Amino acid sequence: MPSRIRELVEQTSFIDTHEHLIEESVRLSGQTGGHLFPCDDWAYLFMHYLGDDLAVSGMPLADQRRFFDPETPSEEKYRLVAPFWKRVRHTGYGQAVRHTLQGLYGIDDLTESTAERLAEAYTATVRLGFYRHILRELANVEVCQVNSLQRIFMKSEQPDLLAQDLSIVALSTGLDLAEVERDCGKTAQTLDEWLEIIDWYFAQYGPLAVAVKNQSAYSRRLNYQRVPQERAEPLFRRLAQGESLNPEEMKTLQDFLFRYCVEKATAYGLPVKLHTGYYAGHDYMPLERLRLNTGDLCPLLTDFPDTRFVLMHIGYPYQEEFIALAKHYRNVYLDMCWAWIINPQAGVRFLKDFLVTAPVNKVFTFGGDYITVETVYGHSCVARQGISQAIIELVQEGWIRQEETAPIIESVMRGNAETVFPAHIRPDR
């Protein structure tokens, strides 16, 4: 029985519901710089997420900068990272990289003797079409939903592979007027003009997008209250004129604009993806605010019954409360994106708890949440192991029957996403 379940999980393709992948052409250009693409060598595999574990394990900031510097020789990079790699290689972030090293490059572990081979293999892999090769052929991913960190909406060069979210951060909770002007060339001095810009984004990209995405939980509570437009109008005018708003005023304006964007998303049939739970990075997570995520969201869920809310990352470490939301609210779906590598064992416990608590159609089980395409493969290995373990244990413990496992696997790995997200996520393979 366990071997059959593992075989089914391996054979079933993922619909990947969350990545931050930069375009393949950027990788192929070799033009490094900035936090999205600091270097074009094997150290890049250690950047996104594992870099945080390296820092927390004690790797000095100066060593990190040197490690990700494109001018640092490969031999020196190994010497810099080796003492700290030993400390993090068993974390979820570390395991994703280890699977990547093995599955993509045939290297069991990073050692002094394998570092040079890894450097050569990395360079040989980065070639035209390598995104499709890694995602489709190696990771068995049908399509990725990408929340671009390059644009508010990225018109991907590979739309059948990299479906795109429409980010509403700069339009609502980030309120970055300069970014919007750079992105679309439009400016606003009044709230009505800003709403016209929001309308323009939805008109242009709503039919192309698979969802809207907001990660304001990094900067504020998720208690988006009802605000009348006449109250928000003078606040936006002051902001557009360069005045600073106090925190209460800014929240009021954000609340109005966020709810406006939710209304637009609903009109366009787009699910609303919200970051919840654990923070990327290190040394700045206000855990008391994370604990309030579920309670803060309840009024929003009630006020928008026709909106499909996708709550991301299982709200770790408060995942039990999120299962309660998915069980109670018909418009709530939970996404395990990123969760498998934050804490693989918590992912297993979550999936087991979810499947005996909430309807099976309310969960998505994979999103790598990576900037680097190579580590999406490694994360997919961790996720498949966790999904297999969770379902095997549920069968062994008598909670589900063996004959029920195939439709459950199909649902949680791809079927639910195919149903909830717009039809154009379905690729022509």
C-alpha positions in Angstrom: 0.0 0.0 0.0 2.6 2.6 0.9 4.5 2.0 -2.4 1.4 2.4 -4.4 0.6 5.7 -2.8 4.1 7.0 -3.3 3.9 5.9 -7.0 0.6 7.8 -7.4 2.1 10.9 -5.9 5.2 10.7 -8.1 3.1 10.2 -11.2 0.6 13.0 -10.6 1.6 16.4 -11.9 1.4 19.5 -9.8 -0.4 22.7 -10.6 2.0 25.1 -8.9 0.0 27.9 -7.3 2.8 30.2 -6.2 6.2 31.2 -7.4 8.2 34.5 -7.7 10.2 33.3 -10.7 12.0 36.0 -12.7 11.7 35.6 -16.5 14.1 33.1 -18.1 15.5 35.8 -20.4 16.8 37.6 -17.3 18.6 34.6 -16.2 20.0 34.0 -19.7 21.2 37.6 -19.9 23.7 37.1 -17.1 23.1 40.7 -16.1 23.3 40.3 -12.3 22.5 42.9 -9.7 19.9 43.5 -7.1 18.2 41.1 -4.7 16.5 39.1 -7.4 19.6 38.1 -9.3 22.7 39.0 -7.4 25.0 36.4 -9.0 24.9 33.9 -11.8 26.7 30.9 -10.3 26.0 28.0 -7.9 25.8 30.3 -4.9 22.5 31.6 -6.4 20.9 28.3 -5.5 21.6 29.1 -1.8 20.1 32.6 -2.0 16.4 32.4 -1.8 15.2 31.2 1.6 18.3 29.2 2.5 20.2 32.5 2.8 18.0 33.3 5.8 18.8 30.0 7.5 22.5 30.6 6.8 22.3 34.0 8.4 20.4 32.8 11.4 22.9 30.0 11.9 25.6 32.6 12.4 27.0 33.3 8.9 28.4 36.9 9.2 26.9 39.6 6.9 30.2 40.3 5.3 30.6 36.7 4.4 27.1 36.5 3.0 27.8 39.5 0.8 31.1 38.0 -0.4 29.3 34.6 -1.0 26.7 36.2 -3.3 29.1 38.5 -5.0 29.5 37.5 -8.7 33.2 38.4 -8.6 34.0 35.9 -5.8 35.8 32.8 -7.0 34.0 29.5 -6.6 36.7 28.1 -4.3 36.3 31.0 -1.9 32.5 30.7 -2.0 32.8 27.1 -0.8 35.1 28.1 2.0 32.7 30.8 3.1 29.6 28.7 3.2 30.9 25.3 4.3 30.9 25.8 8.1 27.3 27.1 8.0 26.0 24.6 5.4 26.6 21.9 7.9 24.3 23.7 10.3 21.3 24.1 7.9 21.5 21.2 5.5 18.7 19.3 7.4 16.2 22.2 7.5 13.4 22.4 4.9 15.3 25.1 3.0 18.4 23.0 3.1 16.7 19.8 2.0 15.2 21.6 -1.0 18.7 22.6 -2.1 20.0 19.1 -1.5 17.3 17.6 -3.7 18.2 20.2 -6.3 21.9 19.3 -6.2 21.1 15.6 -6.6 18.3 15.8 -9.1 19.7 18.5 -11.4 23.4 18.0 -11.1 23.9 14.4 -9.8 25.7 15.7 -6.7 24.8 14.1 -3.3 26.1 17.0 -1.2 28.1 20.1 -1.3 31.7 19.3 -0.4 35.1 20.6 -1.3 35.4 17.9 -3.9 32.0 18.5 -5.5 31.9 22.3 -5.5 33.9 22.6 -8.7 31.7 20.1 -10.4 28.7 21.9 -9.2 30.0 25.2 -10.6 30.4 23.6 -14.1 27.0 21.8 -13.9 25.2 25.0 -12.9 26.6 26.9 -15.9 25.9 24.1 -18.3 22.2 23.9 -17.1 21.4 27.6 -17.7 20.5 27.5 -21.4 17.5 28.3 -23.5 14.5 26.3 -22.4 15.9 25.3 -19.0 12.8 26.6 -17.2 10.5 24.3 -19.2 12.9 21.4 -18.8 13.2 21.8 -15.0 9.5 22.4 -14.3 7.8 20.2 -16.8 10.2 17.3 -17.3 11.9 17.1 -13.9 9.5 18.5 -11.4 6.4 17.3 -13.2 4.7 20.7 -12.9 2.0 21.5 -15.4 2.1 25.3 -14.9 3.3 27.8 -12.3 1.4 30.7 -11.0 3.9 33.5 -10.7 3.7 36.6 -8.5 6.2 38.7 -10.3 8.6 40.8 -8.3 9.6 42.7 -11.5 6.2 44.1 -12.5 2.7 44.7 -11.2 1.7 42.3 -14.0 4.3 40.5 -16.0 3.5 39.6 -19.5 5.5 36.4 -19.5 7.5 35.2 -22.5 6.1 31.7 -21.6 2.5 32.3 -20.6 1.6 28.6 -20.9 4.2 27.8 -18.3 4.4 30.9 -16.2 0.8 32.1 -15.6 0.7 35.4 -13.7 -0.9 37.0 -10.7 -1.9 40.7 -10.8 -0.2 42.3 -7.8 -2.4 44.9 -6.0 0.2 45.9 -3.4 1.3 49.2 -5.1 -2.3 49.9 -5.9 -3.7 49.5 -2.4 -1.7 48.7 0.6 1.8 49.7 -0.6 0.4 52.8 -2.3 3.5 53.4 -4.4 2.5 56.2 -6.8 6.0 56.3 -8.3 6.1 52.6 -9.0 2.8 52.8 -10.7 3.9 55.7 -12.9 7.0 53.8 -13.9 5.0 50.7 -14.6 2.2 52.2 -16.7 3.0 55.9 -17.2 -0.1 57.0 -15.4 -0.4 59.5 -12.5 -3.2 60.6 -10.1 -3.8 63.6 -7.9 -7.3 62.6 -6.8 -8.8 59.4 -5.5 -11.1 59.2 -8.5 -8.1 59.3 -10.8 -6.4 56.6 -8.8 -9.5 54.4 -9.0 -9.4 54.9 -12.8 -5.8 53.6 -12.7 -6.9 50.5 -10.8 -9.7 50.0 -13.2 -7.2 50.3 -16.1 -5.0 47.5 -14.6 -7.9 45.2 -14.2 -9.2 46.0 -17.7 -5.8 45.3 -19.2 -4.7 42.3 -17.2 -7.7 40.9 -15.5 -8.5 38.7 -18.5 -4.9 37.4 -18.5 -4.3 37.0 -14.8 -5.0 33.9 -12.7 -5.4 35.7 -9.4 -4.6 38.9 -7.6 -2.0 38.8 -4.9 -1.4 40.9 -1.8 1.3 40.5 0.9 0.5 43.4 3.1 0.6 41.1 6.1 4.3 41.9 6.2 3.6 45.5 7.1 0.2 45.6 8.8 -2.7 43.7 10.3 -5.3 42.2 8.0 -8.2 44.0 9.6 -9.5 45.7 6.4 -12.5 47.7 7.6 -15.3 49.3 5.6 -14.4 52.9 4.7 -16.7 55.3 2.8 -15.1 56.9 -0.3 -15.6 60.4 0.9 -13.5 59.6 4.0 -10.7 58.2 1.8 -10.7 61.0 -0.8 -9.0 63.8 1.2 -6.4 61.4 2.5 -5.4 60.3 -1.0 -5.2 63.9 -2.1 -2.8 64.8 0.7 -0.7 61.7 -0.1 -0.5 62.6 -3.8 0.6 66.1 -2.8 3.6 64.7 -0.9 2.2 64.9 2.6 2.8 62.2 5.1 -0.2 60.4 6.6 -0.1 59.2 10.2 -0.5 55.4 10.7 -4.3 55.6 11.4 -4.9 57.7 8.3 -2.8 55.4 6.1 -4.7 52.4 7.4 -8.0 54.1 6.5 -6.9 54.8 3.0 -5.4 51.3 2.5 -8.6 49.7 3.9 -10.7 51.5 1.3 -8.4 50.8 -1.6 -7.9 47.1 -0.7 -11.6 46.5 -0.6 -12.0 48.3 -3.9 -9.4 45.9 -5.4 -11.2 42.9 -3.9 -14.5 44.1 -5.5 -12.7 44.4 -8.9 -11.1 41.0 -8.6 -14.5 39.4 -7.8 -16.0 41.1 -10.8 -13.2 39.6 -13.0 -13.6 36.2 -11.5 -10.1 36.3 -9.9 -9.3 34.6 -6.6 -7.6 36.9 -4.0 -4.3 35.5 -2.7 -3.2 36.7 0.7 0.1 36.2 2.5 -0.5 34.9 6.0 1.7 33.5 8.7 5.5 33.2 8.7 7.8 36.0 7.3 10.5 35.6 4.7 13.8 37.1 5.8 15.1 37.1 9.4 15.2 39.2 12.6 12.1 41.2 12.2 8.9 39.0 12.5 6.3 40.4 15.0 4.7 37.1 15.9 1.9 38.7 17.9 0.6 40.2 14.7 0.7 36.9 12.8 -1.4 35.4 15.6 -4.2 37.9 14.7 -4.4 36.9 11.0 -7.3 34.6 11.2 -9.5 36.8 13.5 -8.7 39.9 11.5 -9.8 38.2 8.2 -13.2 37.0 9.4 -15.1 40.3 8.7 -13.6 40.4 5.2 -14.6 36.8 4.5 -18.1 37.6 5.6 -18.4 40.9 3.6 -17.2 39.3 0.3 -19.1 35.9 0.2 -18.6 35.6 -3.6 -14.8 36.2 -3.5 -12.5 33.1 -3.4 -9.9 33.9 -0.8 -6.7 31.9 -1.0 -4.9 32.0 2.3 -1.2 31.2 1.8 1.5 29.3 3.6 -1.0 27.6 6.0 -0.6 30.6 8.3 2.3 28.8 9.9 2.8 28.5 12.9 -1.0 29.0 13.5 -2.2 26.5 10.9 -4.9 24.9 13.1 -6.8 28.2 13.1 -6.6 28.4 9.3 -8.1 24.9 9.0 -11.0 26.2 11.0 -11.5 29.0 8.5 -11.5 26.6 5.6 -14.0 24.4 7.3 -16.4 27.2 8.2 -16.2 29.7 5.3 -17.3 28.5 1.9 -15.1 31.1 0.2 -11.8 30.2 1.9 -9.1 28.0 0.4 -5.7 27.2 2.0 -2.5 27.0 0.1 0.5 25.0 1.2 2.9 27.0 -0.9 6.2 27.5 0.9 5.0 25.6 3.9 6.8 22.3 3.1 10.2 23.9 3.3 9.4 26.1 6.3 8.7 23.0 8.3 8.3 19.7 6.4 6.9 17.8 9.5 4.4 20.6 10.1 3.3 20.2 6.5 2.6 16.5 7.0 0.6 17.2 10.2 -1.3 20.0 8.5 -2.3 17.9 5.5 -3.4 15.1 7.7 -5.5 17.4 9.9 -6.9 19.2 7.0 -8.1 16.1 5.2 -10.1 14.8 8.2 -11.5 18.3 9.0 -12.3 20.3 5.9 -13.6 19.4 2.4 -10.9 18.0 0.2 -11.5 20.6 -2.6 -10.4 23.5 -0.3 -6.6 22.9 -0.3 -3.7 23.3 -2.8 -0.6 21.4 -1.9 2.3 23.0 -3.8 3.9 26.2 -4.7 7.6 26.5 -4.5 7.5 30.3 -3.7 11.0 30.7 -5.2 12.8 33.2 -7.3 15.2 30.5 -8.5 13.7 27.9 -10.8 16.2 25.2 -9.9 15.0 25.0 -6.3 11.4 24.7 -7.3 12.5 21.1 -8.3 14.0 20.5 -4.9 10.9 21.9 -3.1 8.6 19.6 -5.3 10.6 16.6 -4.0 10.0 17.7 -0.4 6.3 18.2 -1.1 5.8 14.8 -2.8 7.5 13.1 0.2 5.3 15.0 2.6 2.0 14.3 0.7 2.9 10.6 0.4 3.7 10.4 4.1 0.5 12.2 5.2 -1.8 10.0 3.1 0.0 6.8 3.9 -0.4 7.6 7.6 -4.1 8.4 7.3 -4.7 5.0 5.6 -2.6 3.1 8.2 -4.4 4.8 11.0 -7.8 4.0 9.5 -9.0 7.5 8.7 -9.3 7.0 5.0 -9.6 3.9 2.8 -7.0 2.8 0.3 -9.5 3.1 -2.6 -10.1 6.7 -1.7 -6.4 7.8 -2.0 -6.2 8.2 -5.8 -9.0 10.8 -6.1 -7.7 12.6 -3.0 -4.2 12.8 -4.6 -5.5 14.1 -7.9 -7.6 16.7 -6.1 -5.0 18.2 -3.8 -2.1 18.1 -6.3 -3.8 19.6 -9.3 -7.6 19.2 -9.6 -8.5 21.7 -7.0 -6.4 24.4 -8.6 -7.7 23.6 -12.0 -11.2 24.1 -10.7 -10.7 27.3 -8.6 -8.4 29.3 -10.9 -9.3 30.6 -14.3 -9.3 28.1 -17.2 -6.3 29.6 -18.9 -4.0 28.1 -16.4 -4.5 24.8 -18.2 -1.5 24.4 -20.5 -1.4 22.8 -23.9 1.2 20.3 -23.2 
